[in-house]
Structures are given as structure tokens and as C-alpha cells.
Amino acid sequence: MNLSPAAVTIAALVAIVAGAACFYLGAPNQRWLPRRLPSWPSRVACAALLFLGVFIWSQAVQLSTAIFATLALTMLLFIIFPWLGALRTVIRNAP
């Protein structure tokens, strides 16, 4: 089954965002959920989804490029997720 490069990229992005979100939601200081997810299962899901994202992306680009893009996107998401949690708190507590 041949997918277009755009479809492969979108599938990889979805897997990577889901993996980073699993890791964030398992952290003790996450601000999205009232209670954090269990640490061990969320870390396993994070690793599996990030590896899946690298594998999917490596179907369209070289492996080194897929690894670099995954790490760069993950770093960006780890910066954005706490800000989104803070924004949610501010909106929820607005008068």
C-alpha cells in the first residue's frame, strides 16, 4: 500500500503527538487532568508511539531525518504542553 508523503507525515505527527501527550499526562506536575495517568503504562505507551512515529516517518525520509524530526517535535511539544495546561487553568479561573 503506497501512501502519499503527506499522509505518511500526518500519520507520523499523530503518533508523535500522542506519544508526547501520554508522557506528559503521566508526569506528576501535569495540568490537563485532575489526576495523572499511571506512570509506567504511560511511559510504555509514549515509547511505543514515538518509535511508531519514527518508523512511519522513515518510510518517507531517511532514518536519521526521521529521528531528528521526532526529537525536535517532541522537544517542541514538551514546551507547548505545560503552556496549554497553564492556559487552561487561567481560562477556567477567569471571572
Order of alpha helices (4+ residues) and beta strands (2+ residues): alpha-alpha-alpha
